Amino acid sequence: MGEKQHATFPQEVIDEYAALGVDIVAMFSAGHLGTRMGVEIVEASADRVVGTMPVEGNTQPYGLLHGGASAVLAETLGSVGSMMHAGSSKIAVGVDLNCTHHRGVRSGLVTGVATPVHRGRSTATYEIVISDEEDRRVCTARLTCLLRDAPGR
């Protein structure tokens, strides 16, 4: 999978979280599941989150990218966008995920791009488009997150 990539965040966001003692790059690393699946977040802001995931190791018995793997990538990217929108005083909790799988992929890397559909005070909804290395749409997903007060706030 090559060299480990780190998410790109606006400096003001890095500073906001650092003041709270939080390493935002580590926080948005996609967690243990994302690590196991090879998810890498390469760009992150409230307006756009980009991440990649290898097909290898994330296939179903027919050798195609597993739909659940696409769902993990989509939920990860939409959750990061929701957290970036909500700011450090809130946490994002996924409450609805919808995925439509358009084509099979057998190898390579897929890339997901999450963009906001709605950003409110209590919910955020992101559309996530996952494409193959030839920029063909593999999956379209929509994630809605509930924005809750962070513990201790």
Buried (B, 14 or more C-beta within 10 A) or exposed (E): EEEEEEBEBEEEBBEBBEEEEEEBBEEBBBEEEBEEBBBBBEBBBBEBBBBBBBBEEBBEEEEBBBBEBBBBBBBBBBBBBBBBBBEBEBBBEBEEBEBEBEEBBEEEBBBBBBBBEEBEEEBBBBBBBBBBEEEEEBBBBBBBBBBEEEEEE
